[in-house]
Amino acid sequence: MRMYIDEMIKRKDLLIYLVKSGLKAEHRNSYLGYFWWLLDPLLNVVVYYFLVSVVLGRGGPEGESFAVFLVIGLISWRWISTTINTSSKSILKYSSIINQVYLPKSIFPLSFTFTQMFNFAFGLVVIAVFLVVNGVIPGWQIIYLPFIILVQLIFLIAISFILAYVTVFIRDMDHLLSHITRVFFYSSPIIWHGSRLPDKYSWAVDINPVAIIITSYRDILMYNSSPNVSGLAVIGVVSLLVSILTLYYYSKNEHKIIKAL
């Protein structure tokens, strides 16, 4: 296990290269180029705002900016969904390189997770614009922002390690993930308020890590209140343990990946 981690550290230049190339490849042939990093999450918010607030008339509580509520939820979710979809195919995508040179396979899902984290950073710019336009000023609780981002990063790294490994052996996982992510999207308070659930179903939000993370962002940015620190701590610790165990499993079973490819 220690040798495996040392090998990953030695390959940090490869990790940096994969992250940079991933960022460049996303909008390489598009007319607007890197401007899509800001425009894409903005258009996503506009579409859902029109659908939920204008068409369905189901905005937030009176006195609350539903646009701000929506932009925080959608941009936070975007980091989760894009990481899941891209990292699950990360090892398969670089199979030609893996079959020629020995590389720690966990580097590939890790690189995709960091790539999407940089995209999320541009999403934070969009959130900041919405806060300013709507006159929402975060309080001192904004100091929790790096902690929430770190918890979400560790959570996504754990998921990425697992999905990338499993997808090598179960290629249908790619098709299943689109349905699984859709379930989490509609079962989490991303475009709706968790308080609207009947009391007997509120536990589904309370134990949902996606809901805890997204609600924490809203707590510090919209409501000037402290996030669910205990819930975030549990997510962070469990995700860290899962990541370590998964790395150990990678170190013992990487030969199986080469055979499956």
C-alpha positions in Angstrom: 0.0 0.0 0.0 2.8 2.5 0.9 4.7 1.6 -2.2 1.6 2.2 -4.3 1.0 5.6 -2.8 4.7 6.5 -3.3 4.3 5.5 -6.9 1.3 7.8 -7.2 3.4 10.7 -5.7 6.1 10.0 -8.2 3.6 10.3 -11.0 2.2 13.6 -9.8 3.5 15.2 -13.1 1.2 12.8 -15.0 -1.7 13.8 -12.8 -1.1 17.5 -13.4 -0.8 16.8 -17.2 -4.1 14.8 -17.2 -5.9 17.6 -15.4 -4.6 20.3 -17.7 -5.3 18.2 -20.8 -8.8 17.5 -19.5 -9.6 21.1 -19.1 -8.2 22.0 -22.5 -10.1 19.2 -24.2 -13.6 20.1 -22.9 -14.1 23.1 -25.1 -11.2 22.8 -27.5 -13.2 22.9 -30.7 -16.1 25.2 -29.5 -16.5 28.7 -30.9 -16.7 30.4 -27.4 -13.9 28.2 -26.0 -13.3 28.6 -22.2 -16.2 31.0 -21.9 -18.4 27.9 -21.7 -17.0 27.3 -18.2 -19.2 30.3 -17.2 -21.9 30.1 -19.8 -22.8 26.4 -19.4 -23.8 26.5 -15.7 -25.5 29.8 -16.3 -27.7 28.4 -19.1 -28.4 25.4 -16.9 -29.8 27.6 -14.2 -31.9 29.7 -16.7 -33.5 26.5 -18.1 -34.5 25.2 -14.6 -35.6 28.6 -13.4 -37.9 29.0 -16.3 -39.3 25.4 -15.9 -39.7 25.4 -12.1 -40.5 29.0 -11.3 -42.2 30.4 -14.5 -43.9 27.3 -15.9 -44.7 25.4 -12.8 -44.9 28.4 -10.4 -43.0 26.6 -7.7 -40.4 29.0 -6.6 -39.0 29.3 -3.1 -40.7 30.8 0.0 -41.8 34.4 0.0 -38.9 36.8 0.5 -36.3 34.3 -0.7 -34.5 34.5 -4.0 -35.3 31.3 -5.8 -32.7 32.1 -8.5 -29.9 32.1 -5.8 -31.4 28.9 -4.3 -31.4 27.3 -7.7 -27.9 28.4 -8.8 -26.3 27.0 -5.6 -28.0 23.7 -5.9 -27.4 23.2 -9.6 -23.8 24.2 -9.7 -23.0 22.1 -6.6 -24.8 19.1 -8.3 -23.0 19.7 -11.6 -19.7 19.0 -9.9 -21.1 15.7 -8.6 -22.8 14.5 -11.7 -20.0 15.4 -14.2 -17.4 13.7 -11.9 -19.5 10.6 -11.7 -20.0 10.4 -15.4 -16.5 11.1 -16.5 -14.5 9.3 -13.8 -16.4 6.1 -14.3 -14.9 5.8 -17.8 -11.5 7.2 -16.9 -9.5 3.9 -16.9 -11.2 2.7 -20.0 -10.5 5.9 -21.8 -6.7 5.5 -21.3 -6.6 1.7 -21.8 -4.2 2.0 -24.7 -1.6 3.8 -22.4 -2.3 1.5 -19.5 -1.5 -1.6 -21.6 1.8 -0.3 -22.6 3.3 1.4 -19.5 2.8 0.6 -15.8 0.9 3.4 -14.1 -1.1 3.5 -10.9 -4.6 3.1 -12.3 -6.2 5.2 -9.5 -4.5 8.3 -11.0 -7.0 8.4 -13.8 -10.2 8.8 -11.8 -8.4 11.1 -9.5 -7.5 13.4 -12.4 -11.1 13.6 -13.6 -12.2 14.5 -10.2 -9.7 17.4 -10.0 -10.6 18.5 -13.5 -14.3 18.9 -12.5 -13.3 20.7 -9.3 -11.7 23.4 -11.4 -14.9 23.6 -13.4 -16.8 24.0 -10.1 -14.5 26.9 -9.3 -15.8 28.8 -12.3 -19.3 27.9 -11.2 -18.6 29.7 -7.9 -18.0 32.8 -10.0 -21.6 32.4 -11.4 -22.9 31.9 -7.8 -21.1 35.1 -6.7 -22.7 37.1 -9.5 -26.2 35.8 -8.5 -25.5 36.8 -4.9 -24.5 40.3 -5.9 -27.4 40.8 -8.3 -30.0 39.6 -5.8 -28.5 41.6 -2.9 -27.6 38.5 -0.9 -24.6 39.1 1.3 -23.0 36.0 3.1 -22.1 36.4 6.7 -19.0 35.2 8.6 -20.2 31.7 8.0 -18.6 31.8 4.6 -15.4 30.7 6.3 -16.9 27.2 6.2 -16.7 27.2 2.4 -13.2 25.6 2.0 -14.3 22.9 4.5 -17.4 22.1 2.5 -15.5 22.0 -0.8 -12.9 19.7 0.8 -15.6 17.3 2.1 -17.2 17.2 -1.3 -13.9 16.6 -3.0 -13.0 13.6 -0.7 -16.6 12.3 -1.2 -16.2 12.4 -5.0 -12.7 10.9 -4.9 -14.1 7.9 -3.0 -16.9 7.5 -5.5 -14.6 7.9 -8.5 -12.2 5.3 -7.3 -15.0 2.7 -6.9 -16.8 3.5 -10.2 -13.7 3.6 -12.3 -12.7 0.1 -11.1 -16.1 -1.4 -11.3 -16.8 -0.1 -14.8 -13.7 -1.9 -16.1 -15.4 -5.2 -15.4 -19.0 -4.2 -15.7 -19.3 -2.1 -18.9 -23.0 -1.7 -18.5 -22.3 0.5 -15.4 -22.1 3.5 -17.7 -25.7 3.1 -18.8 -26.9 2.4 -15.2 -25.2 5.6 -13.8 -27.4 7.9 -15.9 -30.4 6.5 -14.1 -28.8 6.4 -10.7 -27.7 10.0 -10.9 -31.2 11.0 -12.0 -32.6 9.3 -8.9 -30.2 11.3 -6.7 -31.0 14.5 -8.6 -34.7 14.3 -7.9 -34.4 12.9 -4.4 -32.1 15.7 -3.3 -33.2 19.3 -2.6 -31.5 20.7 -5.7 -34.5 22.3 -7.5 -37.0 21.9 -4.6 -37.0 22.6 -0.9 -36.3 19.7 1.5 -38.9 21.2 3.9 -41.6 20.4 1.4 -41.3 16.7 2.1 -43.8 15.1 4.6 -42.3 14.5 8.0 -42.3 10.7 7.5 -40.0 11.1 4.5 -37.7 13.8 5.9 -35.1 11.1 7.0 -34.4 10.5 3.3 -32.9 14.0 3.1 -31.2 13.9 6.5 -29.1 10.9 5.5 -28.5 11.8 1.9 -24.9 13.0 1.6 -25.7 15.0 -1.6 -28.5 16.8 0.3 -26.2 17.5 3.3 -23.5 19.0 1.1 -25.8 21.2 -1.1 -27.8 22.4 1.9 -24.5 23.3 3.6 -23.6 25.6 0.7 -27.0 27.3 0.9 -26.7 27.7 4.7 -23.5 29.7 4.5 -24.2 31.6 1.3 -27.9 32.4 1.6 -29.1 32.0 5.2 -26.1 33.2 7.1 -26.2 30.1 9.3 -23.6 27.5 10.2 -23.7 24.3 8.1 -24.3 20.8 9.3 -20.8 20.3 10.6 -21.4 16.9 12.1 -23.0 15.6 9.0 -20.2 17.0 6.8 -17.6 15.5 9.2 -19.2 12.0 8.9 -19.2 12.3 5.1 -15.6 13.4 5.1 -14.3 10.7 7.5 -16.3 7.8 5.8 -15.2 9.0 2.3 -11.6 9.2 3.4 -11.7 5.6 4.8 -13.4 4.4 1.7 -10.7 6.1 -0.5 -7.9 4.5 1.6 -9.5 1.0 1.4 -10.1 1.4 -2.3 -6.5 2.4 -2.9 -5.4 -0.7 -1.0 -7.7 -2.8 -3.2 -6.2 -1.1 -6.3 -2.7 -1.9 -5.1 -3.5 -5.6 -4.7 -5.7 -6.1 -7.9 -4.4 -3.8 -10.6 -3.3 -6.9 -12.6 -6.9 -7.8 -12.9 -7.6 -4.4 -14.6 -4.9 -5.1 -17.2 -6.4 -8.5 -18.0 -9.9 -7.0 -18.3 -8.8 -4.3 -20.7 
